[in-house]
Amino acid sequence: MSNASRFWWLPLALFLSACQQAPVAPTDFTRAEQIQRWEMSGKLGYRTADDGGSASFDWQQAPRYGEIRFSGPLGFGSAALTWQPGMARLETSQGEWQARTPGELAWHLTGFWLPVSALEYWSRGLVWPGAPAQSQENDEGRLIQLSQLGWDLEFDRYETVGRVALPHRIKARQGADSFTLLIREWQPLPSQP
């Protein structure tokens, strides 16, 4: 068998690889809404009329799946909140709960309804499309104030990640309940091929 006949598949492989679209690299994002998958870590502090606390978190997000792992003085030691459309689960050392949405389960951690589905947008500096909102942007087009779902939010710290400015601190208040999301590390992930 000649060398030429041994490598008959090489032109075909090169052609097929050229036809595939390369995934988007994290540095290719120019707008926050382009980011559909990410990993982030930081700290969540909260206060209610009767209680308060804080926890470190690691958040992994994909378009139809999310997972937040909490550790620290929440009263649970550690907790894992996972969700996908129509189902959410919270696992702690004190038990396991299921509900239709992650916001319903976050109550077990904080004592108030934490709108996790909206946080998927708020954490990127975006208005959640699922409810009416009033918002204010600065001269650079970054969200700085937002009223949505009964929460008043303040976005007072942005940092550039790749080519996108993303929130690194969000303060929120609803009556006697409040929380602060302090994001230490923001890692947008490439879209899946």
Secondary structure in CASP SS format (residue, H / E / C, confidence):
PFRMAT SS
TARGET T0000
AUTHOR 0000-0000-0000
METHOD secondary structure of the structure
MODEL  1
M C 1.00
S C 1.00
N H 1.00
A H 1.00
S H 1.00
R H 1.00
F C 1.00
W C 1.00
W H 1.00
L H 1.00
P H 1.00
L H 1.00
A H 1.00
L H 1.00
F H 1.00
L H 1.00
S H 1.00
A H 1.00
C H 1.00
Q C 1.00
Q C 1.00
A C 1.00
P C 1.00
V C 1.00
A C 1.00
P H 1.00
T H 1.00
D H 1.00
F C 1.00
T C 1.00
R C 1.00
A H 1.00
E H 1.00
Q H 1.00
I C 1.00
Q C 1.00
R C 1.00
W E 1.00
E E 1.00
M E 1.00
S E 1.00
G E 1.00
K E 1.00
L E 1.00
G E 1.00
Y E 1.00
R E 1.00
T C 1.00
A C 1.00
D C 1.00
D C 1.00
G E 1.00
G E 1.00
S E 1.00
A E 1.00
S E 1.00
F E 1.00
D E 1.00
W E 1.00
Q E 1.00
Q E 1.00
A E 1.00
P C 1.00
R C 1.00
Y E 1.00
G E 1.00
E E 1.00
I E 1.00
R E 1.00
F E 1.00
S E 1.00
G E 1.00
P C 1.00
L C 1.00
G C 1.00
F C 1.00
G E 1.00
S E 1.00
A E 1.00
A E 1.00
L E 1.00
T E 1.00
W E 1.00
Q E 1.00
P C 1.00
G C 1.00
M E 1.00
A E 1.00
R E 1.00
L E 1.00
E E 1.00
T E 1.00
S C 1.00
Q C 1.00
G E 1.00
E E 1.00
W E 1.00
Q E 1.00
A E 1.00
R C 1.00
T C 1.00
P H 1.00
G H 1.00
E H 1.00
L H 1.00
A H 1.00
W H 1.00
H H 1.00
L H 1.00
T H 1.00
G C 1.00
F C 1.00
W C 1.00
L C 1.00
P C 1.00
V H 1.00
S H 1.00
A H 1.00
L H 1.00
E H 1.00
Y H 1.00
W H 1.00
S C 1.00
R C 1.00
G C 1.00
L C 1.00
V C 1.00
W C 1.00
P C 1.00
G C 1.00
A C 1.00
P C 1.00
A E 1.00
Q E 1.00
S E 1.00
Q E 1.00
E E 1.00
N C 1.00
D C 1.00
E C 1.00
G C 1.00
R C 1.00
L E 1.00
I E 1.00
Q E 1.00
L E 1.00
S E 1.00
Q E 1.00
L C 1.00
G C 1.00
W E 1.00
D E 1.00
L E 1.00
E E 1.00
F E 1.00
D E 1.00
R E 1.00
Y E 1.00
E E 1.00
T E 1.00
V E 1.00
G C 1.00
R C 1.00
V E 1.00
A E 1.00
L E 1.00
P E 1.00
H E 1.00
R E 1.00
I E 1.00
K E 1.00
A E 1.00
R E 1.00
Q E 1.00
G C 1.00
A C 1.00
D E 1.00
S E 1.00
F E 1.00
T E 1.00
L E 1.00
L E 1.00
I E 1.00
R E 1.00
E E 1.00
W E 1.00
Q E 1.00
P E 1.00
L C 1.00
P C 1.00
S C 1.00
Q C 1.00
P C 1.00
END
